[in-house]
Amino acid sequence: MTLPARFTVQGKTALVTGGAKGIGAAIATVLAEAGAQIVIADLDAATGTRLAADLKGAFHMLDVTDPAACYALAEQVSPDIVVANAGIVHNGPTAEIDLSDWQRVLDVNLTGVFNTLRAFGPGMIARQSGAVVCISSMCGEIAVWPQPQAAYNAAKAGVNMLVKSTAVEWARNGVRVNAVAPGYTATELTLAGRANPAWFDTWIERTPMARLGTPQEIADAVLFLASDAASFVTGTVLNIDGGYTAV
């Protein structure tokens, strides 16, 4: 059975920040399979270049914490779809986390999304067309346990409100802005937690589906929000978490 065209992104250009590996790489792959021309923007040049070549796309070095770099890339690339995926995690108790670690998490996970929206949004607004999908986390809605990660949680909560605010601003300009909020997913970002039985057992116990998600399961949700099948969806944060936030 052939899917209706609205469920594909055929002929569109999709930029994925942090697209070299993990969830970002899965997103780039799924969007390419659905017909998009892929642009991977990442700091990992070796891995990103290889993946871009495999997907017959392009790779660009990008530090999302650098506004000038984001604007410079926007002068070279005019994507129809932007996936703001670049992110890091830091586990540390609120009373003990170093201010520099706190700031770095916010710089990448929240300000990096802001920089991406600011750089690429105006081109979409000018064309009166575009879809932005930001990668948030279920941690933007709830405080997970047992690992301490106030900086990460605060940043992702900020992403959720940034998405809603920008979606409202840009709705009449033909630009949709949504977020996908993954639960615990089997990526390099969760390796430390998966290696810690005290953490991992709690993760699984508190997830009704009793397993981790896969990067492709997150990527499939991104594809929907990026496609015309979601043409009346904006300002939404879609939880892909195995039921964790429903409990």
C-alpha positions as CSV (number, residue, x, y, z in Angstrom):
1,M,0.0,0.0,0.0
2,T,1.3,3.4,-0.9
3,L,0.9,6.1,1.7
4,P,-0.9,9.3,0.7
5,A,1.6,12.1,-0.2
6,R,0.6,14.1,2.9
7,F,2.3,11.5,5.1
8,T,5.6,12.0,3.3
9,V,8.1,14.9,3.1
10,Q,8.9,14.2,-0.5
11,G,10.8,17.0,-2.2
12,K,11.4,19.0,1.0
13,T,14.7,20.0,2.6
14,A,15.0,19.0,6.3
15,L,17.7,20.4,8.6
16,V,18.4,18.3,11.7
17,T,20.6,19.8,14.4
18,G,22.5,17.3,16.5
19,G,21.8,14.9,13.6
20,A,25.0,12.9,13.6
21,K,24.0,10.2,16.1
22,G,21.3,9.0,18.5
23,I,17.8,10.3,18.1
24,G,19.0,12.9,15.6
25,A,20.5,10.3,13.3
26,A,17.3,8.3,13.4
27,I,15.3,11.4,12.6
28,A,17.5,12.2,9.6
29,T,17.2,8.7,8.4
30,V,13.5,8.5,8.7
31,L,13.0,11.9,7.0
32,A,15.3,10.8,4.2
33,E,13.3,7.5,3.7
34,A,10.2,9.7,3.5
35,G,11.6,11.7,0.7
36,A,13.4,14.7,2.3
37,Q,16.8,16.1,1.3
38,I,18.7,16.0,4.5
39,V,21.1,18.6,6.0
40,I,22.8,17.4,9.2
41,A,24.2,20.1,11.4
42,D,26.4,18.9,14.3
43,L,29.8,19.3,16.0
44,D,30.7,15.7,15.2
45,A,32.1,16.1,11.7
46,A,33.3,12.6,11.2
47,T,30.1,10.8,12.1
48,G,27.9,13.5,10.6
49,T,29.7,13.5,7.3
50,R,29.4,9.7,7.0
51,L,25.7,9.7,7.8
52,A,25.0,12.6,5.4
53,A,26.8,10.7,2.6
54,D,24.8,7.5,3.3
55,L,21.6,9.6,3.1
56,K,22.8,11.5,0.0
57,G,22.5,14.7,2.0
58,A,24.8,17.4,3.3
59,F,26.7,18.0,6.5
60,H,27.5,21.3,8.1
61,M,29.5,22.0,11.3
62,L,27.2,23.9,13.8
63,D,27.4,24.9,17.4
64,V,23.8,25.8,18.3
65,T,25.0,27.9,21.2
66,D,26.6,30.3,18.7
67,P,24.0,32.6,17.3
68,A,26.3,33.9,14.5
69,A,27.0,30.3,13.4
70,C,23.3,29.6,13.2
71,Y,22.6,32.8,11.2
72,A,25.5,31.9,8.9
73,L,24.1,28.5,8.1
74,A,20.7,30.0,7.5
75,E,22.3,32.1,4.7
76,Q,23.4,28.8,3.1
77,V,20.4,26.6,3.7
78,S,16.7,27.3,3.4
79,P,15.0,24.3,4.9
80,D,11.3,23.5,4.7
81,I,11.6,21.5,7.9
82,V,13.8,22.3,10.9
83,V,14.3,19.7,13.7
84,A,16.0,21.3,16.7
85,N,17.4,18.2,18.3
86,A,20.9,19.1,19.6
87,G,21.0,18.5,23.3
88,I,23.1,17.3,26.3
89,V,22.4,16.0,29.7
90,H,24.0,16.5,33.1
91,N,23.1,14.7,36.3
92,G,23.7,16.6,39.5
93,P,21.9,17.6,42.6
94,T,20.5,21.1,42.7
95,A,22.5,22.1,45.8
96,E,25.8,20.8,44.3
97,I,25.7,21.3,40.6
98,D,28.4,23.7,39.4
99,L,27.0,26.9,37.9
100,S,29.1,26.3,34.7
101,D,27.4,22.9,34.2
102,W,24.0,24.4,34.8
103,Q,24.7,27.1,32.3
104,R,26.1,24.7,29.7
105,V,22.9,22.6,29.8
106,L,20.7,25.6,29.4
107,D,22.9,27.0,26.6
108,V,22.7,23.9,24.5
109,N,19.2,22.6,25.3
110,L,17.2,25.8,25.6
111,T,19.2,28.7,24.1
112,G,20.4,26.4,21.3
113,V,16.7,25.8,20.3
114,F,16.1,29.6,20.5
115,N,19.0,30.3,18.3
116,T,17.9,27.7,15.8
117,L,14.3,29.2,15.7
118,R,15.6,32.7,15.4
119,A,18.0,31.9,12.5
120,F,15.7,29.7,10.4
121,G,12.3,31.0,11.3
122,P,12.5,34.3,9.3
123,G,13.1,32.4,6.0
124,M,10.0,30.2,6.6
125,I,7.9,33.2,7.5
126,A,9.0,35.0,4.3
127,R,8.0,31.9,2.3
128,Q,4.8,31.5,4.4
129,S,5.5,27.8,4.8
130,G,7.5,25.6,7.2
131,A,7.5,23.0,9.9
132,V,9.6,23.1,13.0
133,V,9.9,20.2,15.4
134,C,11.8,20.7,18.6
135,I,13.1,17.7,20.6
136,S,12.0,18.2,24.2
137,S,11.6,15.5,26.8
138,M,9.0,14.1,29.2
139,C,11.3,15.8,31.8
140,G,9.9,19.1,30.6
141,E,6.6,18.1,32.2
142,I,7.6,16.0,35.2
143,A,10.5,15.6,37.5
144,V,11.8,12.0,36.9
145,W,13.4,9.8,39.6
146,P,15.9,8.7,40.9
147,Q,18.6,10.7,38.9
148,P,19.0,14.3,39.9
149,Q,18.9,16.6,36.8
150,A,17.3,19.9,37.6
151,A,19.2,21.7,34.8
152,Y,18.0,19.3,32.1
153,N,14.4,19.3,33.4
154,A,14.3,23.1,33.6
155,A,15.8,23.5,30.1
156,K,13.2,21.1,28.6
157,A,10.3,22.8,30.4
158,G,11.6,26.0,28.7
159,V,11.6,24.3,25.3
160,N,8.0,23.4,25.8
161,M,6.9,27.0,26.5
162,L,9.2,28.3,23.7
163,V,7.5,26.0,21.3
164,K,4.0,27.1,22.4
165,S,4.9,30.7,22.3
166,T,6.5,30.6,18.9
167,A,3.7,28.5,17.5
168,V,1.2,31.2,18.4
169,E,3.4,33.9,17.0
170,W,4.0,32.2,13.7
171,A,0.6,30.4,13.2
172,R,-0.7,33.0,10.7
173,N,2.6,33.0,8.8
174,G,2.1,29.4,7.6
175,V,4.8,28.1,10.0
176,R,3.9,25.3,12.4
177,V,6.0,24.7,15.6
178,N,5.7,21.6,17.6
179,A,7.7,19.4,20.0
180,V,8.3,15.7,20.5
181,A,9.0,14.8,24.1
182,P,10.7,11.4,24.4
183,G,10.7,9.2,27.4
184,Y,13.6,7.0,28.2
185,T,15.2,6.0,24.9
186,A,18.0,3.6,24.1
187,T,20.7,6.1,23.0
188,E,24.2,7.1,24.1
189,L,22.6,9.9,26.2
190,T,21.1,7.3,28.5
191,L,24.1,4.9,28.7
192,A,25.1,6.0,32.2
193,G,21.6,5.4,33.5
194,R,21.2,2.1,31.7
195,A,24.5,0.9,33.4
196,N,23.2,1.9,36.8
197,P,20.7,-0.8,38.1
198,A,19.3,1.5,40.7
199,W,18.3,4.0,38.1
200,F,17.4,1.6,35.2
201,D,15.2,-0.7,37.3
202,T,13.2,2.4,38.4
203,W,12.9,3.7,34.9
204,I,11.4,0.4,33.7
205,E,9.2,0.0,36.7
206,R,7.7,3.5,36.3
207,T,7.1,3.0,32.5
208,P,3.8,1.3,31.9
209,M,5.1,-0.4,28.7
210,A,8.1,-1.6,30.8
211,R,10.7,-0.9,28.2
212,L,12.8,1.8,26.6
213,G,11.8,3.5,23.5
214,T,13.9,3.2,20.3
215,P,15.3,6.2,18.4
216,Q,13.1,5.2,15.4
217,E,10.0,5.4,17.5
218,I,10.8,9.0,18.3
219,A,11.8,9.7,14.6
220,D,8.5,8.4,13.4
221,A,6.6,10.9,15.5
222,V,8.8,13.7,14.2
223,L,8.0,12.6,10.6
224,F,4.3,13.0,11.3
225,L,4.7,16.5,12.8
226,A,6.9,17.6,9.9
227,S,4.5,16.3,7.3
228,D,1.4,17.8,5.8
229,A,-0.6,15.1,7.7
230,A,-0.1,17.4,10.7
231,S,-1.2,20.5,8.9
232,F,-3.6,21.6,11.7
233,V,-1.2,20.8,14.5
234,T,0.9,23.5,16.1
235,G,1.9,24.4,19.6
236,T,1.7,20.7,20.6
237,V,4.1,18.8,22.8
238,L,3.7,15.1,21.8
239,N,4.9,12.7,24.6
240,I,6.5,9.5,23.2
241,D,7.2,7.8,26.6
242,G,5.6,4.4,26.8
243,G,2.9,5.9,29.1
244,Y,5.3,7.3,31.7
245,T,3.6,10.7,32.0
246,A,0.1,9.1,32.0
247,V,0.6,7.5,35.5
